[in-house]
Amino acid sequence: MSTLYQSPRIIIREFLPQEKQTFLDLFKDNQVTQYLPNASPERYLEMFDELLENYEKKNLSRWAIFDATNNNFIGICVARIFVHNTSQIEIGYVLSREYWGKGIATEVCKAITQYSFANTNTKEVVAITDLSNSGSQNVLQKAGFKRLDNLIRNQEELAYFKIERV
């Protein structure tokens, strides 16, 4: 198991195969998933299998976020090639509700951005949010991202953010 990032508050690491249910349970909370694209339970199972395969291939992937003080599961984060511009890396995160509003999302965004710059040749990391997801938009701006013109993905207008390698 590889750890991507550790601080006094959080640990970002690879999921273990036996943590599939932990991964799936995150997506059962409608408030947690309200701004995510609709996906079936079968798709979430596929996502979990894909992330394990990506670890073996040393590819970008989705990772688990745990509370460093008690090892409770917080959520997931992702870094992947951006489909609209393959020279960019897209990041994202999903956190359990009890961890909202505590600065953890900002720390995760900064950590996964640093990881993306350190482990790829990309010059730009991007993120997108639902237009009404002001919480995530604020997180991205706190993490140093700049808001760009909106982006259309799957016929939906989304807020588009970017940070450049320094």
DRENPA-3360 file (N, C-alpha, C; in nm, 2 decimals, always signed):
BEGIN
1 = MSTLYQSP = +0.09/-0.12/+0.00/+0.00/+0.00/+0.00/+0.09/+0.12/+0.00 ~ +0.06/+0.21/-0.09/+0.14/+0.33/-0.11/+0.07/+0.45/-0.05 ~ +0.14/+0.53/+0.03/+0.09/+0.66/+0.08/+0.13/+0.77/+0.00 ~ +0.04/+0.86/-0.05/+0.07/+0.97/-0.13/+0.10/+1.09/-0.05 ~ +0.03/+1.10/+0.07/+0.04/+1.23/+0.15/+0.00/+1.19/+0.29 ~ +0.07/+1.25/+0.39/+0.04/+1.24/+0.53/+0.07/+1.37/+0.60 ~ -0.03/+1.41/+0.68/-0.01/+1.53/+0.77/-0.07/+1.49/+0.91 ~ -0.06/+1.58/+1.00/-0.12/+1.55/+1.13/-0.27/+1.52/+1.13;
9 = RIIIREFL = -0.33/+1.57/+1.02/-0.48/+1.55/+1.01/-0.53/+1.44/+0.92 ~ -0.46/+1.42/+0.80/-0.51/+1.33/+0.71/-0.40/+1.24/+0.65 ~ -0.44/+1.13/+0.60/-0.36/+1.04/+0.52/-0.43/+1.01/+0.39 ~ -0.36/+1.03/+0.28/-0.41/+0.99/+0.15/-0.32/+0.87/+0.10 ~ -0.39/+0.76/+0.07/-0.32/+0.64/+0.04/-0.41/+0.56/-0.06 ~ -0.34/+0.45/-0.11/-0.41/+0.36/-0.20/-0.52/+0.29/-0.11 ~ -0.63/+0.26/-0.18/-0.73/+0.17/-0.12/-0.67/+0.03/-0.12 ~ -0.71/-0.05/-0.02/-0.69/-0.19/-0.01/-0.80/-0.27/-0.07;
17 = PQEKQTFL = -0.78/-0.38/-0.13/-0.89/-0.46/-0.19/-1.01/-0.48/-0.10 ~ -0.98/-0.50/+0.03/-1.09/-0.53/+0.13/-1.17/-0.40/+0.17 ~ -1.13/-0.29/+0.12/-1.20/-0.16/+0.15/-1.30/-0.13/+0.05 ~ -1.34/-0.22/-0.04/-1.44/-0.19/-0.14/-1.57/-0.14/-0.08 ~ -1.62/-0.20/+0.02/-1.75/-0.16/+0.08/-1.74/-0.02/+0.14 ~ -1.62/+0.02/+0.20/-1.60/+0.15/+0.25/-1.61/+0.25/+0.14 ~ -1.55/+0.22/+0.02/-1.56/+0.31/-0.10/-1.71/+0.32/-0.14 ~ -1.78/+0.21/-0.15/-1.92/+0.21/-0.20/-2.01/+0.29/-0.11;
25 = DLFKDNQV = -1.99/+0.27/+0.02/-2.08/+0.34/+0.12/-2.07/+0.49/+0.11 ~ -1.96/+0.55/+0.07/-1.95/+0.69/+0.05/-2.06/+0.74/-0.04 ~ -2.09/+0.67/-0.14/-2.18/+0.71/-0.25/-2.33/+0.69/-0.22 ~ -2.36/+0.64/-0.10/-2.50/+0.61/-0.06/-2.56/+0.73/+0.00 ~ -2.49/+0.84/+0.04/-2.54/+0.96/+0.10/-2.57/+1.06/-0.01 ~ -2.70/+1.09/-0.03/-2.75/+1.18/-0.14/-2.69/+1.32/-0.13 ~ -2.66/+1.36/-0.01/-2.60/+1.50/+0.01/-2.46/+1.49/-0.04 ~ -2.39/+1.39/-0.02/-2.25/+1.37/-0.06/-2.24/+1.37/-0.22;
33 = TQYLPNAS = -2.34/+1.30/-0.28/-2.34/+1.28/-0.42/-2.42/+1.38/-0.50 ~ -2.48/+1.48/-0.44/-2.57/+1.57/-0.51/-2.51/+1.64/-0.62 ~ -2.38/+1.67/-0.62/-2.31/+1.74/-0.73/-2.23/+1.65/-0.82 ~ -2.24/+1.52/-0.80/-2.16/+1.42/-0.88/-2.25/+1.38/-1.00 ~ -2.19/+1.34/-1.11/-2.26/+1.28/-1.22/-2.33/+1.15/-1.17 ~ -2.45/+1.13/-1.22/-2.53/+1.01/-1.17/-2.45/+0.88/-1.22 ~ -2.43/+0.79/-1.13/-2.37/+0.67/-1.16/-2.44/+0.56/-1.09 ~ -2.44/+0.44/-1.15/-2.51/+0.33/-1.09/-2.42/+0.26/-0.99;
41 = PERYLEMF = -2.48/+0.18/-0.90/-2.40/+0.10/-0.81/-2.30/+0.01/-0.89 ~ -2.34/-0.04/-1.00/-2.25/-0.12/-1.09/-2.13/-0.04/-1.13 ~ -2.15/+0.09/-1.17/-2.04/+0.18/-1.21/-1.95/+0.20/-1.10 ~ -2.00/+0.22/-0.98/-1.91/+0.24/-0.86/-1.82/+0.12/-0.84 ~ -1.88/+0.00/-0.86/-1.80/-0.12/-0.84/-1.69/-0.13/-0.95 ~ -1.72/-0.09/-1.07/-1.62/-0.08/-1.18/-1.51/+0.02/-1.14 ~ -1.55/+0.13/-1.09/-1.45/+0.24/-1.05/-1.35/+0.18/-0.95 ~ -1.41/+0.10/-0.85/-1.32/+0.04/-0.75/-1.22/-0.05/-0.81;
49 = DELLENYE = -1.27/-0.14/-0.90/-1.18/-0.23/-0.97/-1.08/-0.16/-1.05 ~ -1.12/-0.05/-1.12/-1.03/+0.03/-1.20/-0.92/+0.09/-1.12 ~ -0.95/+0.14/-1.00/-0.85/+0.21/-0.92/-0.75/+0.11/-0.88 ~ -0.79/-0.01/-0.84/-0.69/-0.12/-0.81/-0.60/-0.15/-0.92 ~ -0.66/-0.16/-1.04/-0.57/-0.18/-1.16/-0.48/-0.07/-1.19 ~ -0.52/+0.05/-1.17/-0.44/+0.17/-1.19/-0.32/+0.17/-1.10 ~ -0.34/+0.12/-0.97/-0.23/+0.12/-0.88/-0.12/+0.02/-0.93 ~ -0.16/-0.09/-0.99/-0.07/-0.19/-1.04/+0.01/-0.13/-1.16;
57 = KKNLSRWA = -0.06/-0.05/-1.24/+0.01/+0.01/-1.36/+0.08/+0.14/-1.33 ~ +0.08/+0.18/-1.20/+0.14/+0.31/-1.16/+0.08/+0.43/-1.23 ~ -0.05/+0.42/-1.26/-0.12/+0.53/-1.33/-0.18/+0.62/-1.23 ~ -0.23/+0.74/-1.27/-0.31/+0.82/-1.19/-0.44/+0.75/-1.15 ~ -0.50/+0.78/-1.04/-0.61/+0.70/-1.00/-0.70/+0.78/-0.90 ~ -0.78/+0.70/-0.82/-0.85/+0.75/-0.71/-0.78/+0.69/-0.58 ~ -0.78/+0.77/-0.47/-0.72/+0.73/-0.35/-0.81/+0.75/-0.23 ~ -0.78/+0.68/-0.13/-0.86/+0.69/+0.00/-0.80/+0.80/+0.08;
65 = IFDATNNN = -0.89/+0.87/+0.15/-0.85/+0.98/+0.25/-0.90/+0.93/+0.39 ~ -0.80/+0.92/+0.48/-0.83/+0.88/+0.62/-0.79/+0.98/+0.72 ~ -0.87/+0.99/+0.83/-0.83/+1.08/+0.94/-0.71/+1.02/+1.01 ~ -0.60/+1.10/+1.02/-0.48/+1.06/+1.07/-0.49/+1.04/+1.23 ~ -0.58/+1.10/+1.29/-0.59/+1.08/+1.44/-0.66/+0.96/+1.48 ~ -0.76/+0.91/+1.40/-0.84/+0.79/+1.44/-0.86/+0.69/+1.33 ~ -0.80/+0.71/+1.22/-0.81/+0.62/+1.10/-0.95/+0.60/+1.04 ~ -1.04/+0.70/+1.08/-1.17/+0.69/+1.02/-1.16/+0.73/+0.87;
73 = FIGICVAR = -1.25/+0.67/+0.79/-1.25/+0.70/+0.64/-1.32/+0.84/+0.62 ~ -1.25/+0.92/+0.55/-1.30/+1.06/+0.52/-1.36/+1.06/+0.38 ~ -1.30/+1.00/+0.28/-1.35/+1.01/+0.15/-1.25/+0.97/+0.04 ~ -1.26/+1.02/-0.08/-1.17/+0.98/-0.19/-1.13/+1.11/-0.26 ~ -1.01/+1.10/-0.33/-0.97/+1.20/-0.42/-0.92/+1.13/-0.54 ~ -0.91/+1.21/-0.65/-0.88/+1.16/-0.78/-0.78/+1.25/-0.85 ~ -0.70/+1.20/-0.93/-0.62/+1.27/-1.03/-0.62/+1.19/-1.16 ~ -0.66/+1.25/-1.27/-0.67/+1.18/-1.39/-0.64/+1.27/-1.51;
81 = IFVHNTSQ = -0.61/+1.21/-1.63/-0.60/+1.29/-1.75/-0.73/+1.36/-1.78 ~ -0.72/+1.49/-1.81/-0.85/+1.57/-1.83/-0.89/+1.54/-1.98 ~ -1.02/+1.49/-1.99/-1.07/+1.45/-2.12/-1.08/+1.56/-2.22 ~ -1.09/+1.69/-2.18/-1.10/+1.80/-2.27/-0.97/+1.85/-2.31 ~ -0.86/+1.82/-2.24/-0.72/+1.86/-2.28/-0.63/+1.76/-2.21 ~ -0.58/+1.67/-2.29/-0.50/+1.56/-2.23/-0.36/+1.60/-2.18 ~ -0.33/+1.73/-2.20/-0.20/+1.78/-2.14/-0.22/+1.83/-2.00 ~ -0.35/+1.83/-1.96/-0.38/+1.87/-1.82/-0.42/+1.75/-1.73;
89 = IEIGYVLS = -0.41/+1.77/-1.60/-0.45/+1.67/-1.51/-0.57/+1.73/-1.44 ~ -0.68/+1.65/-1.43/-0.80/+1.69/-1.35/-0.80/+1.63/-1.22 ~ -0.83/+1.71/-1.11/-0.84/+1.65/-0.98/-0.98/+1.67/-0.93 ~ -1.01/+1.59/-0.82/-1.14/+1.60/-0.76/-1.14/+1.53/-0.63 ~ -1.25/+1.54/-0.55/-1.26/+1.48/-0.42/-1.40/+1.46/-0.39 ~ -1.43/+1.37/-0.30/-1.56/+1.35/-0.24/-1.54/+1.32/-0.09 ~ -1.60/+1.40/+0.00/-1.58/+1.38/+0.14/-1.71/+1.34/+0.21 ~ -1.70/+1.26/+0.31/-1.81/+1.23/+0.40/-1.86/+1.36/+0.46;
97 = REYWGKGI = -1.99/+1.38/+0.48/-2.05/+1.50/+0.54/-1.98/+1.55/+0.67 ~ -1.95/+1.45/+0.76/-1.90/+1.49/+0.89/-1.76/+1.56/+0.88 ~ -1.70/+1.56/+0.76/-1.57/+1.63/+0.74/-1.58/+1.75/+0.65 ~ -1.70/+1.79/+0.62/-1.72/+1.92/+0.55/-1.69/+2.04/+0.64 ~ -1.64/+2.15/+0.58/-1.62/+2.27/+0.66/-1.51/+2.27/+0.76 ~ -1.42/+2.18/+0.74/-1.30/+2.17/+0.84/-1.17/+2.20/+0.78 ~ -1.17/+2.24/+0.65/-1.04/+2.27/+0.58/-0.98/+2.15/+0.52 ~ -1.04/+2.03/+0.54/-0.98/+1.91/+0.48/-0.98/+1.91/+0.33;
105 = ATEVCKAI = -1.09/+1.95/+0.27/-1.10/+1.95/+0.13/-0.99/+2.04/+0.07 ~ -0.96/+2.15/+0.13/-0.85/+2.24/+0.08/-0.72/+2.17/+0.09 ~ -0.69/+2.11/+0.20/-0.57/+2.03/+0.22/-0.56/+1.92/+0.12 ~ -0.66/+1.85/+0.09/-0.66/+1.74/-0.01/-0.63/+1.80/-0.15 ~ -0.70/+1.91/-0.18/-0.67/+1.97/-0.31/-0.53/+2.01/-0.33 ~ -0.47/+2.07/-0.23/-0.33/+2.11/-0.24/-0.24/+1.99/-0.25 ~ -0.27/+1.89/-0.17/-0.19/+1.77/-0.17/-0.19/+1.69/-0.31 ~ -0.31/+1.68/-0.36/-0.33/+1.60/-0.49/-0.27/+1.69/-0.60;
113 = TQYSFANT = -0.28/+1.82/-0.59/-0.22/+1.91/-0.69/-0.07/+1.89/-0.69 ~ -0.01/+1.90/-0.57/+0.13/+1.88/-0.56/+0.18/+1.74/-0.61 ~ +0.10/+1.64/-0.58/+0.13/+1.51/-0.63/+0.13/+1.50/-0.78 ~ +0.03/+1.57/-0.84/+0.01/+1.57/-0.99/+0.13/+1.64/-1.05 ~ +0.17/+1.75/-1.00/+0.29/+1.82/-1.06/+0.42/+1.74/-1.04 ~ +0.43/+1.67/-0.92/+0.55/+1.60/-0.89/+0.57/+1.47/-0.97 ~ +0.45/+1.41/-1.01/+0.45/+1.28/-1.07/+0.41/+1.28/-1.22 ~ +0.39/+1.39/-1.28/+0.36/+1.40/-1.42/+0.44/+1.52/-1.48;
121 = NTKEVVAI = +0.43/+1.53/-1.61/+0.49/+1.64/-1.68/+0.39/+1.76/-1.70 ~ +0.27/+1.75/-1.65/+0.17/+1.85/-1.68/+0.22/+1.99/-1.63 ~ +0.17/+2.09/-1.70/+0.20/+2.23/-1.66/+0.08/+2.29/-1.59 ~ -0.04/+2.22/-1.60/-0.16/+2.27/-1.55/-0.25/+2.16/-1.49 ~ -0.30/+2.19/-1.37/-0.40/+2.10/-1.31/-0.53/+2.17/-1.31 ~ -0.64/+2.10/-1.34/-0.77/+2.16/-1.35/-0.87/+2.09/-1.26 ~ -0.98/+2.16/-1.23/-1.09/+2.10/-1.16/-1.22/+2.16/-1.21 ~ -1.33/+2.08/-1.21/-1.46/+2.13/-1.24/-1.56/+2.10/-1.13;
129 = TDLSNSGS = -1.66/+2.19/-1.12/-1.76/+2.17/-1.02/-1.90/+2.21/-1.09 ~ -2.00/+2.16/-1.03/-2.14/+2.20/-1.06/-2.14/+2.35/-1.04 ~ -2.22/+2.42/-1.12/-2.23/+2.57/-1.10/-2.28/+2.61/-0.97 ~ -2.36/+2.53/-0.91/-2.42/+2.57/-0.78/-2.34/+2.52/-0.66 ~ -2.23/+2.45/-0.68/-2.15/+2.40/-0.57/-2.05/+2.50/-0.53 ~ -2.10/+2.60/-0.46/-2.01/+2.71/-0.41/-1.91/+2.67/-0.31 ~ -1.94/+2.56/-0.23/-1.85/+2.51/-0.13/-1.72/+2.46/-0.20 ~ -1.73/+2.38/-0.30/-1.61/+2.33/-0.37/-1.54/+2.44/-0.45;
137 = QNVLQKAG = -1.62/+2.54/-0.50/-1.55/+2.65/-0.57/-1.47/+2.73/-0.48 ~ -1.52/+2.75/-0.35/-1.44/+2.82/-0.25/-1.31/+2.74/-0.22 ~ -1.33/+2.61/-0.20/-1.21/+2.52/-0.17/-1.11/+2.54/-0.28 ~ -1.15/+2.53/-0.40/-1.05/+2.54/-0.51/-0.98/+2.67/-0.51 ~ -1.05/+2.78/-0.48/-0.98/+2.91/-0.48/-0.89/+2.92/-0.36 ~ -0.93/+2.87/-0.25/-0.84/+2.87/-0.13/-0.71/+2.78/-0.16 ~ -0.72/+2.68/-0.25/-0.61/+2.60/-0.28/-0.52/+2.66/-0.39 ~ -0.56/+2.78/-0.44/-0.48/+2.85/-0.54/-0.53/+2.84/-0.68;
145 = FKRLDNLI = -0.64/+2.78/-0.70/-0.69/+2.77/-0.84/-0.76/+2.90/-0.88 ~ -0.76/+2.93/-1.01/-0.82/+3.04/-1.07/-0.94/+3.00/-1.15 ~ -1.05/+3.07/-1.13/-1.18/+3.04/-1.21/-1.16/+3.09/-1.35 ~ -1.20/+3.00/-1.44/-1.19/+3.03/-1.59/-1.34/+3.04/-1.64 ~ -1.35/+3.06/-1.77/-1.48/+3.05/-1.83/-1.54/+2.91/-1.81 ~ -1.67/+2.91/-1.80/-1.74/+2.78/-1.77/-1.71/+2.68/-1.89 ~ -1.73/+2.56/-1.86/-1.70/+2.45/-1.95/-1.82/+2.37/-1.97 ~ -1.84/+2.31/-2.09/-1.95/+2.23/-2.11/-1.90/+2.08/-2.12;
153 = RNQEELAY = -1.96/+2.00/-2.03/-1.93/+1.85/-2.03/-2.06/+1.78/-2.03 ~ -2.07/+1.69/-2.13/-2.20/+1.61/-2.14/-2.32/+1.70/-2.14 ~ -2.32/+1.80/-2.21/-2.43/+1.90/-2.23/-2.46/+1.97/-2.10 ~ -2.37/+1.98/-2.00/-2.39/+2.05/-1.87/-2.28/+2.15/-1.86 ~ -2.33/+2.27/-1.82/-2.23/+2.38/-1.80/-2.18/+2.37/-1.66 ~ -2.04/+2.37/-1.65/-1.97/+2.35/-1.52/-1.87/+2.46/-1.49 ~ -1.85/+2.49/-1.37/-1.74/+2.59/-1.33/-1.61/+2.52/-1.35 ~ -1.51/+2.60/-1.41/-1.39/+2.54/-1.45/-1.27/+2.62/-1.39;
161 = FKIERV = -1.18/+2.55/-1.32/-1.07/+2.61/-1.25/-0.94/+2.55/-1.29 ~ -0.83/+2.63/-1.28/-0.70/+2.59/-1.32/-0.59/+2.65/-1.23 ~ -0.49/+2.57/-1.21/-0.37/+2.62/-1.14/-0.25/+2.57/-1.23 ~ -0.15/+2.66/-1.24/-0.03/+2.63/-1.32/+0.09/+2.59/-1.24 ~ +0.17/+2.51/-1.29/+0.30/+2.47/-1.23/+0.38/+2.60/-1.21 ~ +0.45/+2.62/-1.10/+0.53/+2.73/-1.08/+0.68/+2.69/-1.09;
% end
